[in-house]
């Protein structure tokens, strides 16, 4: 590692506006200065990447005239968590934090997970395409590929235990030009050396037989049968609920605001709901994981937010594909996204996307119609029948990327009682089951415990889904409880009984979006236009409160302000 070489590159590109300094204590490259464009800041940090010996870039460059927005925190303030003394404090209620909580619940230890939002899976873990990747987008054996391959192989068992739908529907990538066949065979051979053993080169006939709606003009394809789809927020909630039924505690609306660290040890963690005194902290805070590391006096990496938009089509278009399909230019790949392309979700909608671009705001979930149009236009090269009028919603998510473009799964470098699980961008969802097992081992080794939780049960019963039952099964259920016969959401055929089941679940989230994630009212064509008032009334009746107190997603996201007459 030579700081002079790095600074020479920076000076040649940016003059004397930025510089890099090596921190040998924690193997970080601290880049500081001031630049006028955010894109230049990202470029400067990328120029400093040194992918050897676990060095990481820490971004301290200021963006001229701009200040980073503070993390959004809950309006709730109480002492519910004050003086809690868990063995393990997990920060972050995404799929990573919840999966770790579930695996740790095998042991006789006190587990507390804190999440600043009003529900689990409110950020990246619900704002992605749900593809379980086969590993094909990695060019070398890094942490991403290691955990991606292990995690992919675990999905059937994990989803079966948690009662979550999973389809191994395979990934197809179409290419133009028969001359590519020898090149694609070399690519398949290279992948095999990396441990990706299922890549197959398929001819035109095989490609169109599997994908009859693929646009004409393609000659050859790559096929990976190990690719699949899962509902990311349903998986996250299932992990969290199973953790709770096995004894873990989950505190929502609980944001970490600071820490007390003495002699390389976290003594206390302050939140809006009181001060916590953990033995061990697990940092699974997504886009804020570097901020948590800084609070813990263990800052050796930076997150640069990368935004992406996905589009969902009406389920009447599900016939377009039952696979994961895309068409690509082999010589001009998009380096910033795996670009799931077109896939059918486990709930039988067509999902298209994502795109990818750098953003400054870590919680900028805004959407723009230009992204919708660009995504559909791009994917029309694969399926020409895609049409904007079939879009029922589109949403954006923020990837928690490091400048090294790899996961960080390790103990603290300057602080002893913290484990960082950071930089978990795509294929983080695929890697989750394997990551959780390794972090479980790291945590148990730290605590030195050997006692198992005798009550541990890996099985989680899913919520009832009347729309998937036979007439006989549905009639039997309605006789037992007439509320299952009262349809609230016409688009998705969701009953009042299913909504009450969600409110009675292990983690009660009495919000419109909380119910939507668990049993799907509002997921259909009208996007809640018909059922949202009815769901609000059911929540209000269940809580015995005024309907004006019901929110869309917690905090001050009220649906109504009071009676008009």
Protein Blocks (a to p, Z undefined) as FASTA:
>chain_A
ZZklmmmmmmmmnojmbccdddfknopacdedddfbfklmmmmmmmmpccehhiacddfb
dcehiacddddddfbdcfklgoiacfbdcedjbfklmmmmmmmmmpccddddddfbfbeh
klmmmmcghiacehlmpcbdcfklmmmmmmmmmmmmmmmmnopacddebpadddehjklm
mmmmmmmmmmmmnopakbccddfklmmmmmmmbcehiabdcddfkbccddfklmmmmmmm
mmmmnopacdehiacfbdcdeehiafbdcdfkbccddfbdcdfehjmmmmmmmmnopafb
dcdddddddddddfklmmmpccdcddddfklccfkbgolopaddfkopacedddddddfb
lklcbdcfklmmmmmmmmmmmmmmbcfklpgbdcdddddddfkopacddddfkbmbbccd
ehiacfkkmmmmmmmmmmmmmmmmmnopabdcfkbcfbdcddddfklpcfklmmmmmmmo
mklmmcfblmlopafklmmmmmmmmbdcfbfklmmmmnopoiamnnomlmmmmmmmmmmm
mnopafklpcfkgpjlcfbfbdfZZ
